[in-house]
Amino acid sequence: MLRLEVRAQPSAVMSWLSPVLALALTTLVATALFVALGKDPLQGLKLFFWEPIKSGYALGELALKATPIILVSLGLALCFRANIWNIGAEGQLLLGAIFGGGVALWVTANGIDVNRWAFVPVTIFAGALGGMLWASITALLRERFNANEILVSLMLVYVAQLLLSYLVFGPWKDPMGFNFPQTRSFDANTLLPRLVQGSRVHVGFVLAIAAAIGMWLFMQRTFAGFQLQVGGLAPAAARYAGFSARRAIWQAMLISGALAGMAGAMEATGPLGQLTPHVSTGYGFTAIIVAFLGRLHPAGCVMGASLLSMFLIGGELSQTRLALPAALTLVFQGLLLFSLLACDTLIHYRVVLRRKLQGGAA
Amino acid sequence: MNDIALLLAATLASGTAIALAGLGLLLNEKAGIVNLGAEGIMLLAALAGFAAAFHTGSAMAGFAVGAAAGALAAALFGVLVIWLNTNQYATGLALSILGAGLSAFLGKDYVGKKLELGAVPQLPLLSDLPFIGTVFFRQHPMVYVAIAVALLVAWFLFRTRSGLVLRSVGESPESAHALGYPVRPIRLLAVMTGGALCGLAGAFLSVAYAPLWVEGLVAGRGWIALALTTFATWRPVRVLLGSYLFGGVTMMQFFLQGEGVQVPSQFLSMLPYLATIVVLVLISRKPTWIRVNMPASLGKPFYSNN
């Protein structure tokens, strides 16, 4: 009989090995799933693990997908380290898309001539503002009224989706768009400049990597970052040291809201070039998985986001090439998080064989 | 008058799914477990129940399969959080994501299918009463089941010995363990029973209330049910009443639209979610209300070496 025994020290090796084990476990289940669906599992796995990285163009698409996920997961990693459960990044991202996209739409509709490079910070700043605004509702209600941030931020996701839907079905609808729920295409000068010719990856990717480095510096090298993490690990110690729990809530929520908002604005003015009800394909939720997979570490977030982007692209490919439902990606994402949490047990415990009748060691 | 009667009747029906799920989650939380996977469980069970009802032509089969699917999904979550001591929030989220994905994936072929079920039997005489008959006696049987479950849960938790043991496991698992109660199996049982009720709620949505299957059918009701247990300060009958409040808010949008109120439908659809935030704020405002009523070990893992 197997038994779990507490380790004297959490295992650092297992902490990095656990995501690998989880990925292996998910791949195993995925293989079984492909077989059960009557598809060639090798071909299926190839769509997820080879197609997204096989060429320069594919890598560009991967970086494009990873951009919003990196940004959102960085903010969530900070929140989770501070023990603040911001589950509603999806809503903050949508508000960022509404604000950033709104500015671009306004410029487009009024025929204002803008300098492309000068306009980039404007949209991104507008997006950050939108995300922060949405996050501040959760922060305020949590800090002032002690309302559970998980439920509030999640409810606000539904509200944000409905708000976006109202805008693109109503006042912002393209008058020449054959009644499709979408805004008109933004003026070319409001769009994010691309990094290299022949690829859709835009300047936002550089920003995401810069944000990861910035987040690492903030977490590891600043007193504010230190205070936040103490508050998460040992609330009593943080109180004793005089670190304000209220300030921690505001800081973590505003930073993660700003990052999610930027991601939203860059989706709208990057690959999409307009607003539709489907600005986000659940990036806010994918980023939760990425944050855990990346061990709440900025470098881990970048790696996790790359992996999950492979999942997203693989999912799209299996939809077109194997005629499998789009929800397949979501299944794999859920499986991955489940396996990760189970494997994480091995960080704190080791599995030992229980021997019979060994001197009452219970 | 008749409009009001129909609105009230719809309120009871609409609140029923939230009530069943909320009561299930209440049982979980009384045993010390927060299950953020409620939304995912309800989605999986809604699909399972719909499929069962579709293939057998029996609503009862749909409900039974839905409840079983709910218990099974909850067991997966339970084993992880109870034996492997995984973080309850993260594990619940994983279940919600997996449930949303799996139900959408497997349910592709059931979208747009119609259920061929017999008419729901009506109570004679009572259902013919003016007003009261419309409001209370022309409901789907599951509406009465939800009321019975609320009373049953209240009786079980506060009037039986087993209920006391369950509560002790949620308040102080160490003490319950010291007294010789098997804390972990009790918690798993509570989680599975709660899952079965969430499953019943999901199956009610897809088999009786909608009745159809679409991706994301549950539309946040699992999360609202989670908020409801706090709002009801962990009392079963208050969970029932609170869910009718939410049912009323949900129905209000259709009522207002019918009355020709000139507000875009999206804003009316926001009402249940905004109402959830408002009630959470109202109840959480006084920390003592929460502290006095919340099971003391809610969300905390139980460590022991056997």
Interface residues (C-beta under 8 A of the other chain):
Chain A: L4 V6 W85 I87 L141 F145 N146 A147 N148 I150 L151 V152 L154 M155 L156 Y158 V159 L162 L163 S165 Y166 F169 G170 F285 I288 I289 F292 L324 P325 A326 A327 L328 T329 L330 V331 F332 Q333 G334 L335 L337 F338 L341 A342 D344 T345 H348 A361 A362
Chain B: L36 G40 L76 L80 W83 L84 N85 T86 N87 Y89 A90 T91 L93 A94 L95 I97 L98 G99 A100 G101 L102 S103 A104 F105 K108 E215 A219 G220 W223 L226 A227 T230 P264 Q266 F267 S269 M270 Y273 L274 T276 I277 L280 V281 S284 R285 P287 I290 N305 N306
